[in-house]
Amino acid sequence: MKRSIDYRDMLKQINEVEGIPCKAKETGEFIKLFCETPRDIRSLTEFLDKKGKEYFVIPGRAEKPIKAVIKGLPLDMNLDEIKIELTNQKFRVDKVNQLKKYRTREPLKIYQVHLLPNENIQDIYNLKTLGYTTVKVEPYENKQSHQCFNCQVPKDVD
């Protein structure tokens, strides 16, 4: 929620009057609000809408897609074909893209898939074939080094 002069009174009203259990943490010009259940989040957003407050919602970890890489597919494999094959195996595919070499931008035989959560999402790592081709599926790891532009010193990224 965007910080306002009366934000402390607003927090009190959210918790005590509206009965929405909510904790807050100050972060610059915004106040991060944390609720325990999706129902509390819906109630909070309805309340903030009614009051005309500026806010944005960050989806919970459970709603974020997981990233995996598929190795072993041909270099010229069609991305839509990969998506269709995975969808036919009951995976909820958000996006598929082919990874490239960092400097030359040359395509690699590695495809990154973004899967939306469902009951069989972890089965992606047990996948042995895709499109009649033997594959290996691994969690995606970003191996690029990240650099802080303030001091030009590499920094660790989670």
N, CA, C and O atoms as a DFTB+ gen file, in Angstrom:
632 C
 N C O
     1  1       0.858      -1.161       0.000
     2  2       0.000       0.000       0.000
     3  2       0.907       1.227       0.000
     4  3       1.938       1.256       0.672
     5  1       0.513       2.216      -0.749
     6  2       1.273       3.469      -0.778
     7  2       1.148       4.156       0.586
     8  3       0.056       4.279       1.140
     9  1       2.290       4.597       1.109
    10  2       2.302       5.240       2.421
    11  2       1.543       6.569       2.371
    12  3       1.704       7.364       1.445
    13  1       0.719       6.783       3.385
    14  2       0.008       8.052       3.517
    15  2       0.188       8.546       4.949
    16  3       0.711       7.825       5.798
    17  1      -0.242       9.759       5.210
    18  2      -0.099      10.346       6.547
    19  2      -0.863       9.531       7.583
    20  3      -0.407       9.372       8.715
    21  1      -2.021       9.019       7.194
    22  2      -2.881       8.304       8.141
    23  2      -2.728       6.777       8.077
    24  3      -3.640       6.054       8.476
    25  1      -1.589       6.280       7.580
    26  2      -1.471       4.845       7.388
    27  2      -1.562       4.054       8.696
    28  3      -2.050       2.924       8.687
    29  1      -1.105       4.616       9.818
    30  2      -1.189       3.908      11.113
    31  2      -2.658       3.732      11.525
    32  3      -3.050       2.670      12.007
    33  1      -3.457       4.774      11.331
    34  2      -4.892       4.669      11.615
    35  2      -5.552       3.656      10.683
    36  3      -6.441       2.906      11.088
    37  1      -5.104       3.646       9.432
    38  2      -5.640       2.700       8.452
    39  2      -5.332       1.261       8.869
    40  3      -6.197       0.392       8.759
    41  1      -4.119       0.999       9.342
    42  2      -3.743      -0.345       9.810
    43  2      -4.603      -0.773      10.999
    44  3      -5.028      -1.924      11.090
    45  1      -4.849       0.163      11.897
    46  2      -5.687      -0.119      13.068
    47  2      -7.109      -0.457      12.613
    48  3      -7.722      -1.393      13.126
    49  1      -7.625       0.300      11.658
    50  2      -8.970       0.045      11.160
    51  2      -9.046      -1.310      10.445
    52  3     -10.022      -2.042      10.609
    53  1      -8.033      -1.640       9.665
    54  2      -8.007      -2.930       8.957
    55  2      -8.071      -4.081       9.962
    56  3      -8.866      -5.006       9.797
    57  1      -7.234      -4.024      11.003
    58  2      -7.146      -5.114      11.971
    59  2      -8.314      -5.153      12.955
    60  3      -8.894      -6.212      13.193
    61  1      -8.650      -4.014      13.516
    62  2      -9.633      -3.999      14.599
    63  2     -11.074      -3.825      14.128
    64  3     -11.963      -4.538      14.593
    65  1     -11.314      -2.901      13.224
    66  2     -12.685      -2.633      12.782
    67  2     -13.129      -3.644      11.720
    68  3     -14.194      -4.251      11.834
    69  1     -12.304      -3.815      10.695
    70  2     -12.663      -4.723       9.600
    71  2     -12.423      -6.191       9.960
    72  3     -12.999      -7.080       9.333
    73  1     -11.580      -6.452      10.958
    74  2     -11.311      -7.828      11.394
    75  2     -10.448      -8.617      10.424
    76  3     -10.561      -9.840      10.342
    77  1      -9.593      -7.926       9.694
    78  2      -8.687      -8.591       8.750
    79  2      -7.314      -8.681       9.408
    80  3      -6.633      -7.663       9.540
    81  1      -6.889      -9.882       9.824
    82  2      -5.567      -9.988      10.450
    83  2      -4.470      -9.642       9.437
    84  3      -4.308     -10.310       8.416
    85  1      -3.732      -8.591       9.749
    86  2      -2.783      -8.060       8.784
    87  2      -1.597      -7.441       9.528
    88  3      -1.779      -6.664      10.465
    89  1      -0.395      -7.791       9.104
    90  2       0.820      -7.198       9.672
    91  2       1.451      -6.310       8.612
    92  3       1.261      -6.521       7.414
    93  1       2.200      -5.316       9.064
    94  2       2.783      -4.340       8.129
    95  2       4.284      -4.226       8.317
    96  3       4.814      -4.455       9.404
    97  1       4.958      -3.865       7.225
    98  2       6.395      -3.598       7.261
    99  2       6.652      -2.400       6.351
   100  3       6.209      -2.374       5.203
   101  1       7.371      -1.411       6.877
   102  2       7.664      -0.215       6.098
   103  2       8.794      -0.493       5.119
   104  3       9.817      -1.073       5.483
   105  1       8.596      -0.069       3.860
   106  2       9.632      -0.215       2.828
   107  2       9.609       1.027       1.947
   108  3       8.915       1.062       0.931
   109  1      10.355       2.026       2.331
   110  2      10.409       3.258       1.538
   111  2       9.072       3.967       1.521
   112  3       8.496       4.261       2.568
   113  1       8.583       4.241       0.318
   114  2       7.319       4.965       0.199
   115  2       6.104       4.040       0.273
   116  3       4.967       4.503       0.179
   117  1       6.335       2.749       0.441
   118  2       5.246       1.796       0.540
   119  2       5.240       1.097       1.892
   120  3       6.244       1.066       2.603
   121  1       4.087       0.539       2.225
   122  2       3.918      -0.286       3.410
   123  2       3.544      -1.669       2.895
   124  3       2.528      -1.821       2.217
   125  1       4.359      -2.687       3.212
   126  2       4.018      -4.048       2.819
   127  2       3.040      -4.605       3.834
   128  3       3.283      -4.555       5.039
   129  1       1.939      -5.131       3.341
   130  2       0.918      -5.726       4.196
   131  2       0.921      -7.231       3.997
   132  3       0.899      -7.706       2.862
   133  1       0.947      -7.981       5.083
   134  2       1.004      -9.431       5.033
   135  2      -0.244     -10.023       5.678
   136  3      -0.538      -9.748       6.841
   137  1      -0.970     -10.829       4.925
   138  2      -2.150     -11.533       5.430
   139  2      -1.849     -13.024       5.446
   140  3      -0.968     -13.498       4.730
   141  1      -2.591     -13.761       6.273
   142  2      -2.326     -15.183       6.425
   143  2      -3.034     -16.053       5.397
   144  3      -2.494     -17.083       4.993
   145  1      -4.226     -15.666       4.965
   146  2      -4.987     -16.525       4.059
   147  2      -5.383     -15.756       2.800
   148  3      -5.449     -14.527       2.812
   149  1      -5.647     -16.489       1.708
   150  2      -6.128     -15.831       0.488
   151  2      -7.440     -15.071       0.715
   152  3      -7.680     -14.039       0.088
   153  1      -8.276     -15.581       1.607
   154  2      -9.541     -14.895       1.910
   155  2      -9.264     -13.520       2.549
   156  3      -9.924     -12.534       2.222
   157  1      -8.276     -13.469       3.466
   158  2      -7.901     -12.197       4.091
   159  2      -7.354     -11.217       3.053
   160  3      -7.609     -10.015       3.122
   161  1      -6.606     -11.743       2.101
   162  2      -6.045     -10.887       1.042
   163  2      -7.169     -10.277       0.212
   164  3      -7.149      -9.084      -0.092
   165  1      -8.158     -11.108      -0.155
   166  2      -9.306     -10.591      -0.921
   167  2     -10.057      -9.522      -0.126
   168  3     -10.430      -8.481      -0.668
   169  1     -10.274      -9.791       1.164
   170  2     -10.975      -8.809       2.009
   171  2     -10.184      -7.507       2.085
   172  3     -10.762      -6.422       2.015
   173  1      -8.870      -7.614       2.228
   174  2      -8.010      -6.438       2.312
   175  2      -8.059      -5.630       1.016
   176  3      -8.201      -4.408       1.057
   177  1      -7.943      -6.297      -0.133
   178  2      -7.968      -5.566      -1.402
   179  2      -9.330      -4.905      -1.633
   180  3      -9.393      -3.796      -2.165
   181  1     -10.416      -5.571      -1.238
   182  2     -11.743      -4.960      -1.355
   183  2     -11.833      -3.707      -0.479
   184  3     -12.371      -2.684      -0.902
   185  1     -11.304      -3.796       0.736
   186  2     -11.312      -2.661       1.652
   187  2     -10.496      -1.499       1.081
   188  3     -10.950      -0.355       1.106
   189  1      -9.291      -1.786       0.564
   190  2      -8.431      -0.737       0.007
   191  2      -9.066      -0.104      -1.228
   192  3      -8.951       1.103      -1.441
   193  1      -9.743      -0.929      -2.048
   194  2     -10.461      -0.381      -3.209
   195  2     -11.561       0.568      -2.758
   196  3     -11.726       1.654      -3.313
   197  1     -12.318       0.142      -1.734
   198  2     -13.427       0.959      -1.218
   199  2     -12.918       2.298      -0.691
   200  3     -13.582       3.323      -0.843
   201  1     -11.737       2.287      -0.070
   202  2     -11.146       3.513       0.486
   203  2     -10.388       4.338      -0.554
   204  3      -9.961       5.458      -0.271
   205  1     -10.221       3.781      -1.767
   206  2      -9.520       4.506      -2.824
   207  2      -8.022       4.592      -2.592
   208  3      -7.385       5.549      -3.031
   209  1      -7.450       3.611      -1.913
   210  2      -6.006       3.607      -1.620
   211  2      -5.237       2.976      -2.772
   212  3      -5.718       2.048      -3.422
   213  1      -4.030       3.496      -3.018
   214  2      -3.170       2.958      -4.058
   215  2      -2.394       1.773      -3.488
   216  3      -1.792       1.874      -2.419
   217  1      -2.412       0.644      -4.210
   218  2      -1.704      -0.556      -3.751
   219  2      -1.415      -1.460      -4.938
   220  3      -1.965      -1.264      -6.022
   221  1      -0.565      -2.436      -4.737
   222  2      -0.402      -3.504      -5.715
   223  2      -0.160      -4.802      -4.955
   224  3       0.329      -4.799      -3.826
   225  1      -0.517      -5.919      -5.605
   226  2      -0.459      -7.230      -4.963
   227  2       0.666      -8.039      -5.592
   228  3       0.764      -8.140      -6.815
   229  1       1.512      -8.613      -4.746
   230  2       2.567      -9.503      -5.208
   231  2       2.057     -10.921      -5.014
   232  3       1.701     -11.289      -3.894
   233  1       2.007     -11.738      -6.078
   234  2       1.479     -13.093      -5.920
   235  2       2.344     -13.923      -4.980
   236  3       3.564     -13.766      -4.929
   237  1       1.694     -14.800      -4.247
   238  2       2.409     -15.684      -3.328
   239  2       3.282     -16.664      -4.078
   240  3       3.079     -16.884      -5.272
   241  1       4.244     -17.254      -3.404
   242  2       5.180     -18.183      -4.004
   243  2       4.461     -19.346      -4.695
   244  3       4.912     -19.830      -5.733
   245  1       3.350     -19.789      -4.117
   246  2       2.621     -20.917      -4.680
   247  2       2.040     -20.591      -6.052
   248  3       1.798     -21.502      -6.845
   249  1       1.811     -19.312      -6.350
   250  2       1.222     -18.931      -7.623
   251  2       2.263     -18.656      -8.691
   252  3       1.912     -18.572      -9.868
   253  1       3.516     -18.514      -8.331
   254  2       4.554     -18.196      -9.297
   255  2       4.942     -19.448     -10.077
   256  3       4.970     -20.546      -9.522
   257  1       5.244     -19.280     -11.378
   258  2       5.653     -20.445     -12.167
   259  2       7.035     -20.934     -11.738
   260  3       7.864     -20.160     -11.258
   261  1       7.264     -22.231     -11.920
   262  2       8.611     -22.741     -11.706
   263  2       9.297     -22.783     -13.062
   264  3       8.646     -22.920     -14.098
   265  1      10.612     -22.664     -13.041
   266  2      11.383     -22.692     -14.276
   267  2      12.196     -23.978     -14.306
   268  3      12.833     -24.349     -13.320
   269  1      12.164     -24.647     -15.446
   270  2      12.947     -25.860     -15.640
   271  2      13.608     -25.766     -17.013
   272  3      13.145     -25.030     -17.884
   273  1      14.697     -26.519     -17.198
   274  2      15.345     -26.578     -18.512
   275  2      15.249     -28.002     -19.037
   276  3      15.373     -28.975     -18.293
   277  1      15.027     -28.090     -20.331
   278  2      14.967     -29.379     -21.010
   279  2      16.171     -29.448     -21.929
   280  3      16.355     -28.602     -22.804
   281  1      16.993     -30.476     -21.718
   282  2      18.200     -30.665     -22.521
   283  2      18.028     -31.916     -23.376
   284  3      17.410     -32.890     -22.947
   285  1      18.580     -31.881     -24.590
   286  2      18.556     -33.051     -25.453
   287  2      17.641     -32.922     -26.656
   288  3      17.646     -33.797     -27.522
   289  1      16.860     -31.863     -26.734
   290  2      15.996     -31.656     -27.894
   291  2      16.813     -31.087     -29.051
   292  3      17.856     -30.473     -28.828
   293  1      16.347     -31.285     -30.290
   294  2      17.077     -30.737     -31.435
   295  2      17.166     -29.211     -31.379
   296  3      16.326     -28.546     -30.773
   297  1      18.184     -28.682     -32.015
   298  2      18.427     -27.241     -32.030
   299  2      17.289     -26.466     -32.694
   300  3      17.008     -25.326     -32.322
   301  1      16.636     -27.090     -33.678
   302  2      15.588     -26.402     -34.436
   303  2      14.174     -26.792     -34.004
   304  3      13.232     -26.661     -34.786
   305  1      14.019     -27.263     -32.785
   306  2      12.711     -27.691     -32.272
   307  2      11.775     -26.484     -32.183
   308  3      12.181     -25.411     -31.736
   309  1      10.535     -26.659     -32.605
   310  2       9.528     -25.605     -32.574
   311  2       9.040     -25.418     -31.135
   312  3       8.670     -26.391     -30.479
   313  1       9.036     -24.179     -30.640
   314  2       8.639     -23.891     -29.261
   315  2       7.174     -24.247     -29.011
   316  3       6.830     -24.727     -27.931
   317  1       6.317     -24.017     -29.995
   318  2       4.903     -24.372     -29.843
   319  2       4.720     -25.884     -29.721
   320  3       3.843     -26.355     -28.998
   321  1       5.554     -26.635     -30.431
   322  2       5.487     -28.096     -30.367
   323  2       5.846     -28.587     -28.958
   324  3       5.218     -29.511     -28.441
   325  1       6.847     -27.971     -28.348
   326  2       7.231     -28.324     -26.972
   327  2       6.066     -28.026     -26.039
   328  3       5.721     -28.841     -25.184
   329  1       5.466     -26.860     -26.207
   330  2       4.346     -26.456     -25.357
   331  2       3.175     -27.436     -25.488
   332  3       2.575     -27.828     -24.487
   333  1       2.857     -27.827     -26.716
   334  2       1.759     -28.772     -26.955
   335  2       2.066     -30.127     -26.333
   336  3       1.199     -30.729     -25.698
   337  1       3.290     -30.611     -26.510
   338  2       3.686     -31.908     -25.935
   339  2       3.548     -31.899     -24.407
   340  3       3.028     -32.850     -23.823
   341  1       4.009     -30.831     -23.770
   342  2       3.927     -30.743     -22.306
   343  2       2.476     -30.592     -21.844
   344  3       2.084     -31.167     -20.829
   345  1       1.687     -29.825     -22.582
   346  2       0.273     -29.650     -22.241
   347  2      -0.473     -30.980     -22.357
   348  3      -1.346     -31.277     -21.541
   349  1      -0.131     -31.777     -23.366
   350  2      -0.742     -33.102     -23.529
   351  2      -0.411     -34.031     -22.368
   352  3      -1.143     -34.984     -22.101
   353  1       0.689     -33.754     -21.680
   354  2       1.076     -34.551     -20.513
   355  2       0.572     -33.921     -19.216
   356  3       1.061     -34.239     -18.132
   357  1      -0.401     -33.033     -19.336
   358  2      -1.116     -32.415     -18.202
   359  2      -0.290     -31.410     -17.415
   360  3      -0.565     -31.180     -16.237
   361  1       0.730     -30.798     -18.046
   362  2       1.464     -29.717     -17.405
   363  2       0.813     -28.397     -17.833
   364  3       0.362     -28.261     -18.970
   365  1       0.770     -27.433     -16.916
   366  2       0.238     -26.100     -17.230
   367  2       1.413     -25.221     -17.659
   368  3       2.119     -24.659     -16.822
   369  1       1.610     -25.111     -18.959
   370  2       2.769     -24.403     -19.511
   371  2       2.429     -22.931     -19.701
   372  3       1.461     -22.584     -20.378
   373  1       3.237     -22.079     -19.096
   374  2       3.066     -20.639     -19.236
   375  2       3.870     -20.124     -20.426
   376  3       3.369     -19.338     -21.230
   377  1       5.127     -20.575     -20.532
   378  2       6.013     -20.030     -21.560
   379  2       7.124     -21.029     -21.860
   380  3       7.546     -21.775     -20.976
   381  1       7.599     -21.045     -23.104
   382  2       8.747     -21.863     -23.518
   383  2       9.673     -20.955     -24.312
   384  3       9.217     -20.215     -25.183
   385  1      10.966     -21.005     -24.023
   386  2      11.922     -20.259     -24.836
   387  2      13.234     -21.028     -24.916
   388  3      13.554     -21.839     -24.047
   389  1      13.987     -20.753     -25.979
   390  2      15.266     -21.414     -26.205
   391  2      16.379     -20.534     -25.649
   392  3      16.435     -19.336     -25.928
   393  1      17.262     -21.138     -24.860
   394  2      18.370     -20.376     -24.287
   395  2      19.440     -20.142     -25.349
   396  3      19.590     -20.927     -26.286
   397  1      20.185     -19.043     -25.182
   398  2      21.222     -18.664     -26.142
   399  2      22.531     -18.399     -25.411
   400  3      22.541     -18.083     -24.221
   401  1      23.637     -18.534     -26.144
   402  2      24.934     -18.201     -25.571
   403  2      24.935     -16.722     -25.241
   404  3      24.396     -15.909     -25.992
   405  1      25.540     -16.374     -24.119
   406  2      25.488     -15.000     -23.623
   407  2      26.088     -14.000     -24.597
   408  3      25.448     -12.998     -24.917
   409  1      27.294     -14.245     -25.071
   410  2      27.983     -13.248     -25.904
   411  2      27.559     -13.297     -27.370
   412  3      27.310     -12.254     -27.974
   413  1      27.475     -14.497     -27.951
   414  2      27.225     -14.608     -29.390
   415  2      25.743     -14.693     -29.743
   416  3      25.379     -14.570     -30.912
   417  1      24.883     -14.903     -28.744
   418  2      23.436     -15.045     -28.930
   419  2      23.101     -16.250     -29.816
   420  3      22.016     -16.321     -30.394
   421  1      24.042     -17.195     -29.915
   422  2      23.849     -18.418     -30.685
   423  2      22.907     -19.350     -29.922
   424  3      23.098     -19.556     -28.723
   425  1      21.881     -19.927     -30.594
   426  2      20.933     -20.789     -29.872
   427  2      21.598     -22.059     -29.343
   428  3      22.498     -22.619     -29.969
   429  1      21.133     -22.494     -28.180
   430  2      21.629     -23.715     -27.549
   431  2      20.567     -24.809     -27.637
   432  3      19.405     -24.529     -27.931
   433  1      20.964     -26.047     -27.383
   434  2      20.018     -27.174     -27.347
   435  2      19.389     -27.273     -25.959
   436  3      19.158     -28.370     -25.452
   437  1      19.119     -26.136     -25.359
   438  2      18.521     -26.075     -24.024
   439  2      17.293     -25.185     -24.103
   440  3      17.358     -24.048     -24.572
   441  1      16.177     -25.719     -23.639
   442  2      14.918     -24.994     -23.676
   443  2      14.434     -24.756     -22.251
   444  3      14.426     -25.667     -21.424
   445  1      14.036     -23.528     -21.979
   446  2      13.518     -23.179     -20.658
   447  2      12.000     -23.187     -20.713
   448  3      11.402     -22.630     -21.633
   449  1      11.375     -23.826     -19.716
   450  2       9.912     -23.835     -19.640
   451  2       9.483     -23.235     -18.309
   452  3      10.112     -23.466     -17.277
   453  1       8.405     -22.461     -18.347
   454  2       7.791     -21.890     -17.148
   455  2       6.489     -22.651     -16.953
   456  3       5.601     -22.602     -17.804
   457  1       6.375     -23.356     -15.826
   458  2       5.186     -24.147     -15.542
   459  2       4.404     -23.535     -14.392
   460  3       4.967     -23.183     -13.355
   461  1       3.102     -23.413     -14.591
   462  2       2.227     -22.920     -13.531
   463  2       1.918     -24.060     -12.574
   464  3       1.855     -25.216     -12.994
   465  1       1.726     -23.758     -11.296
   466  2       1.512     -24.808     -10.301
   467  2       0.272     -25.659     -10.592
   468  3      -0.787     -25.148     -10.958
   469  1       0.441     -26.959     -10.419
   470  2      -0.660     -27.915     -10.410
   471  2      -0.202     -29.149      -9.650
   472  3       0.920     -29.188      -9.146
   473  1      -1.060     -30.153      -9.564
   474  2      -0.748     -31.301      -8.704
   475  2       0.429     -32.142      -9.203
   476  3       1.061     -32.829      -8.401
   477  1       0.741     -32.108     -10.497
   478  2       1.830     -32.939     -11.022
   479  2       3.059     -32.139     -11.437
   480  3       3.871     -32.632     -12.219
   481  1       3.212     -30.941     -10.942
   482  2       4.299     -30.060     -11.409
   483  2       5.696     -30.667     -11.186
   484  3       6.592     -30.467     -12.006
   485  1       5.883     -31.400     -10.093
   486  2       7.200     -31.986      -9.820
   487  2       7.528     -33.158     -10.753
   488  3       8.686     -33.562     -10.853
   489  1       6.522     -33.699     -11.432
   490  2       6.744     -34.807     -12.372
   491  2       7.558     -34.372     -13.585
   492  3       8.069     -35.215     -14.323
   493  1       7.681     -33.070     -13.796
   494  2       8.460     -32.584     -14.940
   495  2       9.900     -33.094     -14.863
   496  3      10.525     -33.341     -15.894
   497  1      10.426     -33.251     -13.648
   498  2      11.815     -33.697     -13.489
   499  2      11.975     -35.192     -13.754
   500  3      13.102     -35.673     -13.871
   501  1      10.873     -35.936     -13.850
   502  2      10.914     -37.363     -14.166
   503  2      10.727     -37.624     -15.655
   504  3      10.777     -38.773     -16.093
   505  1      10.513     -36.576     -16.432
   506  2      10.267     -36.707     -17.864
   507  2      11.511     -37.255     -18.553
   508  3      12.603     -36.709     -18.393
   509  1      11.349     -38.334     -19.322
   510  2      12.488     -38.973     -20.007
   511  2      12.459     -38.760     -21.518
   512  3      13.506     -38.764     -22.165
   513  1      11.254     -38.574     -22.089
   514  2      11.148     -38.335     -23.531
   515  2      10.158     -37.208     -23.795
   516  3       9.214     -36.988     -23.037
   517  1      10.402     -36.510     -24.884
   518  2       9.509     -35.440     -25.316
   519  2       9.585     -35.381     -26.842
   520  3      10.662     -35.187     -27.404
   521  1       8.462     -35.545     -27.499
   522  2       8.470     -35.534     -28.961
   523  2       9.328     -36.636     -29.531
   524  3      10.053     -36.422     -30.503
   525  1       9.257     -37.811     -28.939
   526  2      10.006     -39.003     -29.374
   527  2      11.517     -38.833     -29.256
   528  3      12.270     -39.542     -29.923
   529  1      11.961     -37.916     -28.431
   530  2      13.389     -37.656     -28.222
   531  2      13.705     -37.815     -26.734
   532  3      12.948     -37.350     -25.882
   533  1      14.817     -38.468     -26.427
   534  2      15.249     -38.632     -25.039
   535  2      15.732     -37.284     -24.518
   536  3      16.545     -36.612     -25.154
   537  1      15.218     -36.899     -23.348
   538  2      15.567     -35.596     -22.769
   539  2      15.957     -35.748     -21.308
   540  3      15.703     -36.772     -20.673
   541  1      16.581     -34.696     -20.799
   542  2      16.892     -34.589     -19.379
   543  2      16.324     -33.253     -18.913
   544  3      16.567     -32.219     -19.535
   545  1      15.560     -33.277     -17.806
   546  2      14.941     -32.054     -17.284
   547  2      15.558     -31.732     -15.928
   548  3      15.673     -32.598     -15.061
   549  1      15.954     -30.467     -15.761
   550  2      16.587     -30.009     -14.523
   551  2      15.978     -28.680     -14.098
   552  3      15.408     -27.968     -14.925
   553  1      16.091     -28.338     -12.813
   554  2      15.663     -26.997     -12.389
   555  2      16.535     -25.944     -13.082
   556  3      17.722     -26.171     -13.317
   557  1      15.943     -24.804     -13.403
   558  2      16.691     -23.729     -14.050
   559  2      17.560     -23.012     -13.030
   560  3      17.098     -22.668     -11.942
   561  1      18.822     -22.788     -13.387
   562  2      19.743     -21.999     -12.568
   563  2      20.304     -20.890     -13.436
   564  3      20.862     -21.156     -14.500
   565  1      20.163     -19.652     -12.994
   566  2      20.725     -18.528     -13.722
   567  2      22.204     -18.446     -13.380
   568  3      22.567     -18.140     -12.245
   569  1      23.060     -18.720     -14.366
   570  2      24.500     -18.767     -14.109
   571  2      25.218     -17.485     -14.503
   572  3      26.444     -17.415     -14.413
   573  1      24.474     -16.468     -14.939
   574  2      25.111     -15.191     -15.267
   575  2      25.534     -14.509     -13.984
   576  3      24.836     -14.578     -12.972
   577  1      26.689     -13.846     -14.030
   578  2      27.080     -13.079     -12.853
   579  2      26.382     -11.729     -12.927
   580  3      26.329     -11.099     -13.983
   581  1      25.855     -11.301     -11.801
   582  2      25.154     -10.025     -11.746
   583  2      26.081      -8.981     -11.136
   584  3      26.883      -9.282     -10.253
   585  1      25.957      -7.765     -11.618
   586  2      26.859      -6.725     -11.164
   587  2      26.068      -5.536     -10.645
   588  3      25.096      -5.090     -11.254
   589  1      26.514      -5.042      -9.508
   590  2      25.895      -3.855      -8.920
   591  2      26.400      -2.639      -9.688
   592  3      27.609      -2.444      -9.812
   593  1      25.485      -1.818     -10.205
   594  2      25.895      -0.661     -10.997
   595  2      26.300       0.529     -10.124
   596  3      26.855       1.501     -10.636
   597  1      26.032       0.471      -8.817
   598  2      26.442       1.569      -7.937
   599  2      27.949       1.590      -7.753
   600  3      28.579       2.645      -7.820
   601  1      28.523       0.411      -7.520
   602  2      29.964       0.389      -7.231
   603  2      30.735      -0.488      -8.216
   604  3      31.948      -0.649      -8.080
   605  1      30.045      -1.055      -9.206
   606  2      30.671      -1.913     -10.211
   607  2      31.363      -3.138      -9.615
   608  3      32.364      -3.619     -10.147
   609  1      30.823      -3.630      -8.514
   610  2      31.353      -4.828      -7.867
   611  2      30.299      -5.924      -8.014
   612  3      29.124      -5.683      -7.736
   613  1      30.704      -7.142      -8.451
   614  2      29.721      -8.226      -8.565
   615  2      29.038      -8.474      -7.227
   616  3      29.669      -8.410      -6.172
   617  1      27.737      -8.759      -7.288
   618  2      27.013      -9.049      -6.056
   619  2      26.336     -10.405      -6.185
   620  3      26.043     -10.858      -7.292
   621  1      26.089     -11.046      -5.059
   622  2      25.433     -12.353      -5.054
   623  2      23.951     -12.167      -5.259
   624  3      23.350     -11.238      -4.719
   625  1      23.363     -13.047      -6.038
   626  2      21.919     -13.023      -6.291
   627  2      21.375     -14.389      -5.919
   628  3      21.977     -15.415      -6.234
   629  1      20.231     -14.396      -5.245
   630  2      19.618     -15.686      -4.863
   631  2      19.110     -16.421      -6.056
   632  3      18.567     -17.518      -5.920
